[in-house]
């Protein structure tokens, strides 16, 4: 049998290896990425733009926050247009493509392909910088660039408020030209074959055979691996199912522990505001310039600001809860904390959270000068949009908590030591990921591929690599100390999950490298490992159902813990496995749905339930142990969490799922530019302007109301019970 030291060692090895893999592969990746040419000229010698224009355009796109509105090569916001796909469409139009109907004319397509042919020479760039050579393009390409500059100057300038952005967002024509140079470079990388045939434009840019091959190889490896791993897990379950269980009676929390409850009360406020912002964003899909008749709202809260605040609040309320719950739990795990230390840590965490949100808001509204916007405002990188200073501070907090849990693994009760060590390693790995997200600290990366390479490492360090071991270990520990499962079985579950989630979740980061210009081998690595990530989560789901069916839950706390775990597990099954690993992760599907409402389906099931539900459970357990909640409230809250989950299922069933199917139909028919936007490159109404689509957008409202009602229960209860919990 593997003892606790062995599991800790295996988790540590997994954590070190995944980072070594990424840093080892960085050199190869950064020497095999699309080059940024020294300049792009037409055949008659006219200079369209330079490599410096491309780099500066990327920085400007980040500074103005337009990647939290639209997207570049599919990466970014889900509402605004994909800038590369629209630029490609404009180039194709100037090269002879007349309306999407001419896609069926092979002679026209042949002429367009010839006019848009792009060759980088030499093919591979230098490390990190990537500036080499001169690219010569056709006169039609040159005209297309000029038209694109005019188009985006109008779109991001006089018309920006119509789109839900800040009025007159970008008025400097030279800045627009540089931003369009960046967009055009993205289209050129696609035409030159660096993006595995993305973004799709029938007859012009189409998927490579690797897209299908990677999908089939993934299915084969998934089935083969599942049979072996599932057999081992079932054998271990049978072996340890009847092992001895223990029930730990915890003493009343100390004054220092009760102070930590304040952080949880603040976290539920964050969840509530996040929910309101989600409803506001939904409204912006249907009405871009007003809010129920109120004008001028885009000057204060434009779409890109609301979106960035919405997903950052999702991260922050979860992190604030975990920090607070750690401070609440550590004394039970053998680490004494003084009230002053708890106040200091909570105060620092709350300050970082508030400054992060204010920085994003001020940065996107243009209130922070260059270059401070990148450091104390917003990096303008979707999801990892926090100013670099705040990410460094988050890393420091994670490392400090990792130290405290490591200490607990040495001085705490024998029963809890192995779980503390796993938590220590997971927190340390999260800190490393946060620090990587802050690089290069003082200014953005020059090259988009380098930026995306590191950005997704940070995102996966949070949500798919090191966060699952944190959540699963805490849940398993709660099941162990309440006598639901034997400690030896709980440790096996936590250890297996931590090793597999870290290995597959972190290396599976590569499923975001399909279309962004990274070498093609990442297509296979990402598809395979991201799908394998479903295996450990599937094991936890099956185990949760077994617990429920076992029927040996004798008190309300046990029933509450298992209910919350079951809700989280089923949500994870739908969000992470079905719509994540099972659908949009597959290259042959992701090719057409990259950055679509399918991603929203994945996010709105996995994040609120796989992470949100266990986090809410931490509030409930802490307030229960503090004496603020009795058994009758536990029963009510079990109903509340089911209603909470039902709201998100309604969102998917009534709105997000049908929108995803509509997008799939439009993209496969017309090309990737049809995925989103208010108007087509040809001037007609695009998807968000279609009446049937607008109705689907509004159908998200019932789910929002149901989920919001459940959240309101937790908000009211925690704040009403806080004085009692604080007094004891």
C-alpha positions as CSV (number, residue, x, y, z in Angstrom):
1,X,0.0,0.0,0.0
2,X,1.2,3.5,-0.8
3,X,1.8,5.4,2.4
4,X,1.3,9.2,2.8
5,X,4.9,10.0,2.2
6,X,4.8,8.1,-1.1
7,X,1.7,10.0,-2.3
8,X,3.3,13.3,-1.3
9,X,6.4,12.4,-3.3
10,X,4.4,11.4,-6.3
11,X,2.4,14.6,-6.3
12,X,5.6,16.6,-5.9
13,X,7.2,14.8,-8.8
14,X,4.2,15.4,-11.0
15,X,4.2,19.1,-10.1
16,X,7.9,19.5,-11.0
17,X,7.7,17.5,-14.2
18,X,4.9,19.4,-15.8
19,X,6.7,22.7,-15.4
20,X,9.9,21.1,-16.7
21,X,8.1,19.8,-19.7
22,X,6.8,23.3,-20.6
23,X,10.1,25.0,-20.1
24,X,11.9,22.3,-22.0
25,X,9.5,22.6,-24.9
26,X,9.6,26.4,-24.8
27,X,12.8,26.6,-26.8
28,X,11.5,24.4,-29.6
29,X,8.1,26.2,-29.6
30,X,9.7,29.6,-29.8
31,X,12.0,28.7,-32.6
32,X,9.1,27.2,-34.6
33,X,6.5,29.9,-34.5
34,X,5.3,32.4,-37.2
35,X,7.9,35.0,-37.8
36,X,7.2,38.7,-37.6
37,X,8.6,40.1,-40.8
38,X,10.8,43.2,-40.8
39,X,8.3,44.8,-43.1
40,X,5.4,43.9,-45.4
41,X,5.4,45.5,-48.9
42,X,3.3,45.3,-52.0
43,X,4.9,44.3,-55.3
44,X,5.3,47.9,-56.4
45,X,7.4,48.6,-53.2
46,X,4.8,50.3,-51.0
47,X,5.4,49.6,-47.3
48,X,2.1,48.5,-45.6
49,X,3.5,48.0,-42.1
50,X,6.7,46.9,-40.3
51,X,7.4,44.3,-37.6
52,X,7.5,47.0,-35.0
53,X,4.0,48.0,-36.1
54,X,2.8,44.5,-35.4
55,X,4.4,44.4,-32.0
56,X,3.1,47.8,-31.0
57,X,-0.3,46.9,-32.4
58,X,-0.4,43.9,-30.1
59,X,0.4,46.1,-27.1
60,X,-2.3,48.6,-28.1
61,X,-4.9,45.9,-28.5
62,X,-4.1,44.8,-24.9
63,X,-4.1,48.4,-23.6
64,X,-7.5,49.2,-25.0
65,X,-9.0,45.9,-23.8
66,X,-10.4,45.0,-27.2
67,X,-9.4,41.3,-26.6
68,X,-12.0,41.3,-23.9
69,X,-14.6,42.2,-26.5
70,X,-13.6,40.4,-29.7
71,X,-10.9,37.8,-30.4
72,X,-7.6,37.3,-32.2
73,X,-7.3,33.8,-33.8
74,X,-10.3,32.9,-31.6
75,X,-8.7,34.0,-28.3
76,X,-10.6,36.6,-26.4
77,X,-14.2,37.8,-26.0
78,X,-17.2,35.9,-27.2
79,X,-19.3,38.8,-28.4
80,X,-17.2,41.1,-30.6
81,X,-16.0,39.9,-34.0
82,X,-12.9,37.8,-34.5
83,X,-10.5,40.4,-35.7
84,X,-8.3,38.0,-37.7
85,X,-11.3,36.3,-39.4
86,X,-12.8,39.7,-40.4
87,X,-9.5,41.0,-41.6
88,X,-9.1,37.8,-43.7
89,X,-12.6,38.3,-45.1
90,X,-11.8,41.9,-46.0
91,X,-8.6,40.9,-47.7
92,X,-10.5,38.1,-49.6
93,X,-13.2,40.6,-50.6
94,X,-10.6,43.0,-52.1
95,X,-9.0,40.0,-53.9
96,X,-12.3,39.2,-55.7
97,X,-14.6,37.4,-53.2
98,X,-18.0,38.9,-53.6
99,X,-20.4,38.0,-50.8
100,X,-20.2,34.5,-49.2
101,X,-22.2,33.0,-52.1
102,X,-19.1,33.2,-54.3
103,X,-17.4,30.6,-52.0
104,X,-18.9,28.0,-54.3
105,X,-17.1,29.4,-57.4
106,X,-13.8,27.4,-57.8
107,X,-12.4,29.9,-60.3
108,X,-13.0,32.9,-58.0
109,X,-11.5,31.0,-55.1
110,X,-8.4,30.1,-57.1
111,X,-7.8,33.7,-58.0
112,X,-8.4,34.8,-54.4
113,X,-5.9,32.2,-53.0
114,X,-3.3,33.3,-55.5
115,X,-3.8,37.0,-54.6
116,X,-3.6,36.3,-50.9
117,X,-0.7,33.9,-51.1
118,X,1.8,34.6,-48.2
119,X,5.2,33.1,-47.9
120,X,7.5,33.8,-45.0
121,X,11.2,33.2,-45.7
122,X,12.9,31.8,-43.7
123,X,10.0,29.8,-42.3
124,X,11.1,29.8,-38.7
125,X,11.7,32.8,-36.4
126,X,14.4,33.5,-34.0
127,X,13.8,32.9,-30.3
128,X,11.3,35.3,-28.7
129,X,11.9,38.2,-31.1
130,X,10.9,36.6,-34.4
131,X,11.6,39.6,-36.7
132,X,13.0,38.5,-40.0
133,X,12.8,39.2,-43.6
134,X,10.5,41.1,-46.0
135,X,7.2,39.7,-47.1
136,X,5.9,40.8,-50.5
137,X,2.2,40.8,-51.1
138,X,-0.1,41.5,-54.0
139,X,-1.7,44.8,-54.8
140,X,-5.1,43.4,-53.9
141,X,-3.7,42.5,-50.4
142,X,-2.5,46.0,-50.1
143,X,-5.9,47.4,-50.9
144,X,-7.4,45.0,-48.4
145,X,-5.1,46.3,-45.7
146,X,-6.1,49.9,-46.5
147,X,-9.8,49.0,-46.4
148,X,-9.3,47.2,-43.1
149,X,-7.7,50.3,-41.6
150,X,-10.7,52.3,-42.6
151,X,-13.1,49.7,-41.3
152,X,-11.5,49.4,-37.9
153,X,-10.9,53.1,-37.6
154,X,-14.7,53.6,-37.9
155,X,-15.5,50.5,-35.8
156,X,-13.3,51.4,-32.8
157,X,-13.7,55.1,-33.1
158,X,-17.0,56.9,-33.9
159,X,-19.0,53.6,-33.8
160,X,-17.5,52.0,-30.7
161,X,-20.4,53.0,-28.4
162,X,-22.8,51.3,-30.8
163,X,-20.9,48.1,-30.2
164,X,-21.1,48.3,-26.4
165,X,-17.6,49.8,-26.0
166,X,-16.4,53.1,-24.5
167,X,-17.4,56.0,-26.7
168,X,-14.6,56.9,-29.2
169,X,-12.4,54.2,-27.9
170,X,-9.5,54.7,-30.3
171,X,-9.3,58.0,-32.1
172,X,-5.6,58.0,-33.0
173,X,-5.5,56.9,-36.7
174,X,-1.8,55.8,-36.4
175,X,-2.7,53.5,-33.4
176,X,-5.5,52.0,-35.4
177,X,-3.1,51.3,-38.3
178,X,-0.7,49.5,-36.0
179,X,-3.6,47.5,-34.4
180,X,-4.7,46.5,-37.9
181,X,-1.1,45.5,-38.7
182,X,-1.3,43.1,-35.8
183,X,-4.7,41.7,-37.1
184,X,-3.3,41.4,-40.6
185,X,-0.2,39.6,-39.4
186,X,-2.6,37.1,-37.7
187,X,-4.4,36.6,-41.0
188,X,-1.0,36.2,-42.8
189,X,0.1,33.4,-40.4
190,X,-3.1,31.6,-41.2
191,X,-2.6,32.0,-45.0
192,X,1.0,30.8,-44.6
193,X,-0.1,27.6,-42.8
194,X,1.0,28.2,-39.2
195,X,-2.4,27.8,-37.6
196,X,-3.5,24.3,-38.7
197,X,-5.9,25.9,-41.2
198,X,-7.6,28.3,-38.8
199,X,-9.7,30.5,-39.0
200,X,-11.9,28.7,-41.4
201,X,-12.8,30.4,-44.7
202,X,-14.1,27.8,-47.2
203,X,-11.8,27.3,-50.2
204,X,-9.2,29.7,-48.8
205,X,-8.2,28.6,-45.3
206,X,-9.3,25.1,-44.3
207,X,-8.4,22.5,-41.6
208,X,-5.4,20.3,-42.1
209,X,-5.5,16.5,-42.0
210,X,-3.8,16.7,-38.6
211,X,-7.0,18.1,-37.1
212,X,-8.9,14.8,-37.8
213,X,-5.9,12.6,-37.1
214,X,-5.4,14.1,-33.7
215,X,-9.1,13.6,-32.8
216,X,-9.0,9.9,-33.8
217,X,-5.7,9.2,-31.9
218,X,-7.2,10.9,-28.9
219,X,-10.3,8.6,-28.9
220,X,-8.0,5.5,-29.2
221,X,-5.7,6.6,-26.3
222,X,-8.7,7.6,-24.2
223,X,-10.4,4.3,-24.5
224,X,-7.2,2.3,-24.0
225,X,-6.2,4.3,-20.9
226,X,-9.7,4.4,-19.4
227,X,-9.9,0.6,-19.4
228,X,-6.5,0.2,-17.6
229,X,-6.9,3.1,-15.1
230,X,-10.6,2.3,-14.4
231,X,-9.6,-1.3,-13.6
232,X,-6.9,-0.2,-11.1
233,X,-9.2,2.3,-9.5
234,X,-12.1,-0.2,-9.1
235,X,-9.7,-2.8,-7.6
236,X,-8.5,-0.2,-5.1
237,X,-12.1,0.8,-4.2
238,X,-13.0,-2.8,-3.5
239,X,-9.9,-3.3,-1.5
240,X,-10.3,-0.3,0.7
241,X,-14.1,0.2,0.8
242,X,-14.6,-1.5,4.2
243,X,-11.4,-0.2,5.8
244,X,-11.8,1.4,9.3
245,X,-13.5,4.8,9.5
246,X,-13.0,7.4,12.1
247,X,-15.0,10.4,13.3
248,X,-13.1,13.5,14.5
249,X,-14.8,15.8,17.0
250,X,-13.5,19.3,16.4
251,X,-13.4,21.8,19.2
252,X,-15.1,25.2,18.8
253,X,-13.1,27.6,16.7
254,X,-10.7,30.1,18.3
255,X,-11.0,33.8,18.0
256,X,-8.4,33.8,15.1
257,X,-10.5,31.2,13.3
258,X,-13.7,33.2,13.7
259,X,-12.0,36.2,12.2
260,X,-11.4,34.2,9.0
261,X,-15.2,34.0,8.6
262,X,-15.2,37.6,7.6
263,X,-13.4,36.7,4.4
264,X,-16.1,34.2,3.5
265,X,-18.8,36.9,4.0
266,X,-16.8,39.1,1.7
267,X,-16.5,36.3,-0.8
268,X,-20.3,35.8,-1.0
269,X,-20.6,39.5,-1.8
270,X,-18.1,38.9,-4.7
271,X,-20.2,36.1,-6.0
272,X,-23.3,38.2,-5.9
273,X,-21.7,41.1,-7.8
274,X,-20.3,38.6,-10.3
275,X,-23.8,37.3,-10.9
276,X,-25.1,40.8,-11.5
277,X,-22.3,41.5,-14.0
278,X,-23.2,38.2,-15.8
279,X,-26.7,39.4,-16.2
280,X,-25.5,42.8,-17.4
281,X,-23.2,41.2,-20.0
282,X,-26.2,39.1,-21.3
283,X,-28.1,42.4,-21.6
284,X,-25.3,43.9,-23.7
285,X,-25.7,41.1,-26.2
286,X,-29.2,42.4,-27.0
287,X,-28.8,46.1,-26.3
288,X,-25.4,47.7,-26.7
289,X,-26.0,51.4,-26.0
290,X,-28.5,51.5,-23.1
291,X,-29.5,49.7,-20.0
292,X,-33.3,49.6,-19.8
293,X,-33.4,53.1,-21.3
294,X,-30.4,54.5,-19.3
295,X,-28.0,56.2,-21.7
296,X,-24.3,56.8,-21.2
297,X,-23.7,53.4,-19.5
298,X,-20.8,52.6,-21.9
299,X,-18.8,55.5,-20.5
300,X,-18.8,53.9,-17.1
301,X,-19.2,50.1,-17.7
302,X,-18.6,49.1,-21.3
303,X,-18.7,45.5,-22.4
304,X,-15.0,44.7,-22.1
305,X,-14.8,46.1,-18.6
306,X,-17.9,44.2,-17.4
307,X,-16.6,41.0,-19.0
308,X,-13.1,41.3,-17.4
309,X,-14.6,42.1,-14.0
310,X,-17.1,39.2,-14.3
311,X,-14.5,36.5,-14.8
312,X,-12.0,38.1,-12.4
313,X,-14.7,38.1,-9.7
314,X,-15.2,34.4,-10.4
315,X,-11.5,33.8,-9.6
316,X,-11.4,36.2,-6.7
317,X,-14.4,35.1,-4.7
318,X,-13.2,31.5,-4.9
319,X,-9.6,32.4,-4.0
320,X,-10.7,34.6,-1.1
321,X,-12.8,31.7,0.2
322,X,-9.9,29.3,0.0
323,X,-7.6,31.6,1.8
324,X,-10.2,32.2,4.5
325,X,-11.0,28.5,4.8
326,X,-7.3,27.7,5.0
327,X,-7.0,30.2,7.9
328,X,-10.0,28.7,9.5
329,X,-8.8,25.1,9.1
330,X,-5.0,25.4,9.8
331,X,-5.4,25.4,13.6
332,X,-7.3,22.1,13.4
333,X,-4.3,20.8,11.3
334,X,-1.7,21.7,13.9
335,X,-0.7,25.3,12.9
336,X,-1.5,28.0,15.4
337,X,-2.4,31.4,14.1
338,X,-2.8,34.6,16.0
339,X,-5.8,37.0,15.4
340,X,-3.4,39.7,14.2
341,X,-1.8,37.3,11.6
342,X,-5.2,36.3,10.3
343,X,-6.3,39.9,10.0
344,X,-3.1,40.8,8.2
345,X,-3.5,38.0,5.7
346,X,-7.2,38.6,5.1
347,X,-6.6,42.4,4.8
348,X,-3.8,41.8,2.3
349,X,-5.9,39.4,0.3
350,X,-8.9,41.8,0.3
351,X,-6.7,44.7,-0.8
352,X,-5.2,42.8,-3.7
353,X,-8.7,41.7,-4.8
354,X,-10.1,45.3,-4.7
355,X,-7.0,46.8,-6.4
356,X,-7.2,44.1,-9.1
357,X,-10.8,45.0,-10.0
358,X,-10.2,48.8,-9.8
359,X,-7.1,48.4,-11.9
360,X,-9.0,46.6,-14.7
361,X,-11.7,49.2,-14.6
362,X,-9.3,52.2,-14.7
363,X,-7.0,50.6,-17.2
364,X,-9.8,49.9,-19.8
365,X,-11.2,53.3,-19.3
366,X,-7.8,54.8,-20.2
367,X,-7.2,56.3,-16.7
368,X,-3.8,54.7,-16.1
369,X,-0.8,56.0,-18.1
370,X,1.8,54.0,-20.1
371,X,3.5,51.7,-18.9
372,X,1.8,51.5,-15.5
373,X,-1.4,50.1,-17.0
374,X,0.3,46.8,-17.5
375,X,1.6,46.6,-14.0
376,X,-1.2,48.0,-11.8
377,X,-4.1,48.1,-14.3
378,X,-4.9,45.3,-16.7
379,X,-2.6,43.3,-18.9
380,X,-5.3,43.1,-21.5
381,X,-4.8,39.4,-21.8
382,X,-8.2,37.7,-21.5
383,X,-8.7,35.8,-18.2
384,X,-5.1,36.6,-17.2
385,X,-6.0,40.3,-17.3
386,X,-4.8,41.2,-13.8
387,X,-2.0,43.7,-13.5
388,X,1.3,42.0,-13.1
389,X,1.9,43.4,-9.6
390,X,-1.3,41.7,-8.4
391,X,-0.4,38.3,-9.9
392,X,3.0,38.5,-8.1
393,X,1.2,39.2,-4.8
394,X,-1.2,36.4,-5.4
395,X,1.8,34.1,-6.0
396,X,3.3,35.3,-2.7
397,X,0.1,34.5,-0.8
398,X,-0.1,31.1,-2.4
399,X,3.5,30.3,-1.5
400,X,2.9,31.5,2.1
401,X,-0.2,29.2,2.4
402,X,1.9,26.4,0.9
403,X,4.4,26.9,3.6
404,X,1.8,26.8,6.3
405,X,0.3,23.6,5.0
406,X,3.8,22.1,4.7
407,X,4.2,22.9,8.3
408,X,0.9,21.3,9.1
409,X,2.1,18.2,7.3
410,X,4.9,17.9,9.8
411,X,3.3,18.9,13.1
412,X,-0.4,18.2,12.6
413,X,-2.4,15.1,13.6
414,X,-1.2,12.0,11.9
415,X,-4.6,11.6,10.2
416,X,-4.4,14.9,8.4
417,X,-0.7,15.2,7.6
418,X,-0.8,13.5,4.1
419,X,-3.7,15.7,3.0
420,X,-1.8,18.8,4.2
421,X,1.2,17.9,2.2
422,X,-0.9,17.5,-1.0
423,X,-2.5,20.9,-0.4
424,X,1.0,22.4,0.2
425,X,2.3,21.2,-3.2
426,X,-0.9,22.2,-5.0
427,X,-0.8,25.7,-3.6
428,X,2.9,26.0,-4.4
429,X,2.2,25.0,-8.0
430,X,-0.6,27.5,-8.2
431,X,1.8,30.2,-7.0
432,X,4.3,29.3,-9.8
433,X,1.5,29.5,-12.3
434,X,0.5,33.0,-11.1
435,X,4.1,34.2,-11.3
436,X,4.4,32.9,-14.9
437,X,1.2,34.9,-15.7
438,X,2.9,38.0,-14.5
439,X,5.9,37.6,-16.8
440,X,7.5,39.7,-18.3
441,X,6.4,42.0,-15.4
442,X,6.9,45.5,-16.9
443,X,5.8,45.2,-20.5
444,X,3.8,42.8,-22.7
445,X,5.5,40.0,-24.7
446,X,6.3,41.1,-28.2
447,X,5.1,37.9,-29.9
448,X,1.6,36.6,-29.7
449,X,2.7,32.9,-29.6
450,X,5.0,33.5,-26.6
451,X,2.2,35.4,-24.9
452,X,-0.4,32.6,-25.4
453,X,2.1,29.9,-24.4
454,X,2.6,31.4,-20.9
455,X,-0.9,32.7,-20.5
456,X,-2.5,29.3,-20.8
457,X,0.0,27.8,-18.4
458,X,-1.3,30.2,-15.8
459,X,-4.9,29.6,-16.6
460,X,-4.4,25.8,-16.3
461,X,-2.4,26.2,-13.1
462,X,-5.5,27.8,-11.7
463,X,-8.5,25.8,-13.0
464,X,-7.2,22.5,-14.5
465,X,-3.8,21.6,-13.0
466,X,-3.5,22.6,-9.4
467,X,-7.0,23.8,-8.4
468,X,-8.6,20.3,-8.7
469,X,-6.2,18.7,-6.2
470,X,-7.0,21.6,-3.8
471,X,-10.7,21.1,-4.1
472,X,-10.7,17.3,-4.1
473,X,-8.3,17.1,-1.1
474,X,-10.4,19.4,1.0
475,X,-13.6,17.6,0.1
476,X,-12.0,14.2,0.8
477,X,-10.7,15.4,4.1
478,X,-14.1,16.6,5.2
479,X,-15.5,13.2,4.3
480,X,-12.8,11.5,6.3
481,X,-13.1,13.5,9.5
482,X,-16.9,13.3,9.5
483,X,-16.6,9.5,9.3
484,X,-18.1,9.0,5.8
485,X,-15.1,7.2,4.3
486,X,-12.1,5.4,5.6
487,X,-8.9,7.5,5.8
488,X,-6.9,5.1,3.7
489,X,-9.5,5.2,1.0
490,X,-9.7,9.0,1.2
491,X,-5.9,9.3,0.8
492,X,-5.9,7.0,-2.2
493,X,-8.6,9.1,-3.9
494,X,-6.8,12.4,-3.1
495,X,-3.4,11.1,-4.1
496,X,-4.5,9.5,-7.4
497,X,-6.5,12.6,-8.3
498,X,-3.7,15.0,-7.5
499,X,-1.1,13.1,-9.6
500,X,-3.4,12.6,-12.6
501,X,-5.0,16.0,-12.6
502,X,-1.6,17.8,-12.3
503,X,0.0,15.7,-15.1
504,X,-2.9,15.7,-17.5
505,X,-4.4,19.1,-16.7
506,X,-1.1,21.0,-17.0
507,X,0.2,19.2,-20.1
508,X,-3.3,19.4,-21.4
509,X,-2.8,23.2,-21.5
510,X,-1.8,22.5,-25.1
511,X,-5.4,22.1,-26.2
512,X,-5.3,25.9,-26.4
513,X,-2.4,25.7,-28.8
514,X,-4.4,24.3,-31.7
515,X,-4.9,27.4,-33.7
516,X,-2.6,30.1,-32.2
517,X,0.6,29.5,-34.2
518,X,2.3,26.9,-32.0
519,X,4.0,23.9,-33.7
520,X,1.6,21.2,-34.9
521,X,2.8,18.6,-32.4
522,X,1.0,20.5,-29.7
523,X,-2.2,19.7,-31.5
524,X,-1.7,16.0,-30.6
525,X,-0.3,16.6,-27.1
526,X,-3.2,18.9,-26.2
527,X,-6.0,16.7,-27.6
528,X,-4.7,13.6,-25.9
529,X,-3.8,15.0,-22.4
530,X,-6.8,17.2,-22.1
531,X,-9.1,14.3,-22.7
532,X,-7.2,12.1,-20.3
533,X,-7.9,14.7,-17.7
534,X,-11.5,13.5,-17.6
535,X,-10.5,10.1,-16.1
536,X,-9.6,11.2,-12.6
537,X,-12.6,13.6,-12.5
538,X,-14.8,10.8,-13.7
539,X,-13.5,8.6,-10.9
540,X,-14.5,11.2,-8.3
541,X,-17.9,11.5,-9.9
542,X,-18.5,7.8,-9.7
543,X,-17.3,7.7,-6.2
544,X,-19.7,10.6,-5.2
545,X,-22.6,8.6,-6.6
546,X,-21.5,5.5,-4.8
547,X,-21.5,7.5,-1.5
548,X,-25.0,8.6,-2.1
549,X,-26.3,5.1,-2.9
550,X,-24.4,3.6,0.0
551,X,-26.9,5.3,2.3
552,X,-24.7,5.3,5.5
553,X,-25.1,9.0,6.2
554,X,-26.3,9.4,9.8
555,X,-26.2,13.1,10.5
556,X,-27.1,16.4,8.7
557,X,-23.5,17.5,8.2
558,X,-22.6,14.3,6.4
559,X,-25.7,14.5,4.2
560,X,-24.9,18.2,3.4
561,X,-21.2,17.4,2.4
562,X,-22.2,14.5,0.2
563,X,-25.1,16.5,-1.4
564,X,-22.8,19.4,-2.3
565,X,-20.1,17.0,-3.6
566,X,-22.7,15.2,-5.8
567,X,-24.0,18.5,-7.2
568,X,-20.4,19.5,-7.9
569,X,-19.5,16.1,-9.4
570,X,-22.5,16.1,-11.8
571,X,-21.8,19.6,-12.8
572,X,-18.2,18.6,-13.5
573,X,-19.5,15.6,-15.5
574,X,-21.5,17.9,-17.8
575,X,-19.2,20.9,-17.9
576,X,-15.7,19.4,-17.8
577,X,-16.2,15.9,-19.3
578,X,-19.1,16.2,-21.7
579,X,-18.7,19.8,-23.0
580,X,-15.0,20.1,-22.2
581,X,-12.9,17.0,-22.8
582,X,-15.7,15.2,-24.7
583,X,-16.7,17.9,-27.1
584,X,-15.0,21.3,-27.6
585,X,-11.6,19.8,-26.7
586,X,-11.7,17.5,-29.8
587,X,-9.8,19.4,-32.6
588,X,-12.3,18.4,-35.3
589,X,-15.1,20.1,-33.2
590,X,-13.1,22.9,-31.6
591,X,-12.0,24.0,-35.1
592,X,-15.5,25.3,-35.7
593,X,-16.5,26.2,-32.1
594,X,-13.3,27.8,-30.8
595,X,-14.3,30.8,-28.7
596,X,-18.1,30.1,-29.2
597,X,-21.0,29.8,-26.8
598,X,-19.8,26.2,-26.5
599,X,-17.0,27.5,-24.4
600,X,-19.6,29.4,-22.4
601,X,-21.5,26.1,-21.9
602,X,-18.3,24.5,-20.6
603,X,-17.5,27.5,-18.4
604,X,-21.0,28.0,-17.0
605,X,-21.2,24.4,-15.9
606,X,-17.7,23.6,-14.7
607,X,-16.7,26.8,-13.0
608,X,-19.9,27.5,-10.9
609,X,-20.4,23.8,-10.0
610,X,-17.0,22.0,-10.1
611,X,-15.4,24.9,-8.2
612,X,-18.2,27.1,-7.0
613,X,-20.2,24.5,-5.2
614,X,-17.3,23.1,-3.2
615,X,-16.3,26.7,-2.3
616,X,-19.8,27.4,-1.1
617,X,-19.6,24.2,1.0
618,X,-16.6,25.7,2.7
619,X,-18.8,28.6,3.9
620,X,-21.4,26.2,5.2
621,X,-19.0,24.0,7.0
622,X,-17.1,26.9,8.6
623,X,-20.3,28.6,9.8
624,X,-21.7,25.3,11.0
625,X,-18.6,24.6,13.1
626,X,-18.7,28.2,14.4
627,X,-22.2,27.5,15.8
628,X,-24.0,29.9,13.4
629,X,-26.0,27.2,11.5
630,X,-28.0,24.4,12.9
631,X,-29.2,21.2,11.3
632,X,-32.4,22.8,10.1
633,X,-30.4,25.3,8.1
634,X,-28.2,22.6,6.6
635,X,-31.3,20.9,5.3
636,X,-32.5,24.2,3.7
637,X,-29.1,24.9,2.2
638,X,-29.1,21.5,0.5
639,X,-32.2,22.6,-1.4
640,X,-30.6,25.9,-2.1
641,X,-27.5,24.4,-3.8
642,X,-29.7,22.2,-6.0
643,X,-31.6,25.3,-7.1
644,X,-28.3,27.0,-7.7
645,X,-27.2,24.2,-10.0
646,X,-30.6,24.1,-11.7
647,X,-30.2,27.8,-12.7
648,X,-27.0,27.0,-14.7
649,X,-28.5,24.0,-16.3
650,X,-31.4,26.2,-17.5
651,X,-28.9,28.7,-18.9
652,X,-27.4,25.9,-21.0
653,X,-30.6,24.2,-22.0
654,X,-32.6,27.4,-23.0
655,X,-29.9,29.7,-24.3
656,X,-26.2,28.8,-24.4
657,X,-26.6,25.4,-25.9
658,X,-29.0,26.5,-28.8
659,X,-26.7,29.5,-29.5
660,X,-23.7,27.1,-29.8
661,X,-25.6,25.0,-32.3
662,X,-26.6,28.1,-34.3
663,X,-23.0,29.3,-34.4
664,X,-21.8,25.8,-35.6
665,X,-24.3,26.0,-38.4
666,X,-23.2,29.5,-39.5
667,X,-19.5,28.8,-39.3
668,X,-19.6,25.6,-41.3
669,X,-21.6,27.3,-44.0
670,X,-19.9,30.7,-44.3
671,X,-16.6,30.6,-42.4
672,X,-15.3,31.5,-38.9
673,X,-16.1,35.2,-39.3
674,X,-19.8,34.2,-38.9
675,X,-19.2,33.0,-35.4
676,X,-20.0,36.3,-33.7
677,X,-20.5,40.0,-34.3
678,X,-23.3,42.5,-35.1
679,X,-22.6,42.9,-38.8
680,X,-20.9,40.9,-41.5
681,X,-17.8,42.0,-43.4
682,X,-20.1,42.7,-46.3
683,X,-22.4,45.0,-44.2
684,X,-25.4,42.8,-43.6
685,X,-26.7,41.7,-40.2
686,X,-24.5,39.1,-38.4
687,X,-25.4,36.6,-35.7
688,X,-26.1,38.9,-32.8
689,X,-28.5,41.0,-34.9
690,X,-30.7,38.1,-36.0
691,X,-34.1,38.1,-34.4
692,X,-34.2,34.4,-33.5
693,X,-30.7,34.7,-31.9
694,X,-31.8,37.7,-29.9
695,X,-34.6,35.6,-28.5
696,X,-32.2,32.9,-27.5
697,X,-30.0,35.5,-25.7
698,X,-33.0,36.6,-23.6
699,X,-33.9,33.0,-22.8
700,X,-30.8,33.0,-20.6
701,X,-32.7,35.2,-18.1
702,X,-34.8,32.4,-16.4
703,X,-31.6,30.5,-15.5
704,X,-30.0,33.7,-14.3
705,X,-33.0,34.4,-12.0
706,X,-33.1,30.9,-10.6
707,X,-29.3,30.8,-9.9
708,X,-29.5,34.3,-8.5
709,X,-32.3,33.4,-6.1
710,X,-30.1,30.6,-4.6
711,X,-27.1,32.9,-4.4
712,X,-29.3,35.5,-2.6
713,X,-30.1,32.9,0.1
714,X,-26.4,32.3,0.8
715,X,-25.7,36.0,0.8
716,X,-28.5,36.9,3.2
717,X,-27.8,34.0,5.5
718,X,-24.1,34.4,5.8
719,X,-24.4,38.1,6.6
720,X,-27.3,37.6,9.0
721,X,-25.4,34.8,10.8
722,X,-22.0,36.5,10.8
723,X,-22.4,38.3,14.1
724,X,-23.4,35.0,15.8
725,X,-20.5,33.1,14.1
726,X,-18.1,35.8,15.2
727,X,-19.2,35.8,18.8
728,X,-19.4,32.0,19.2
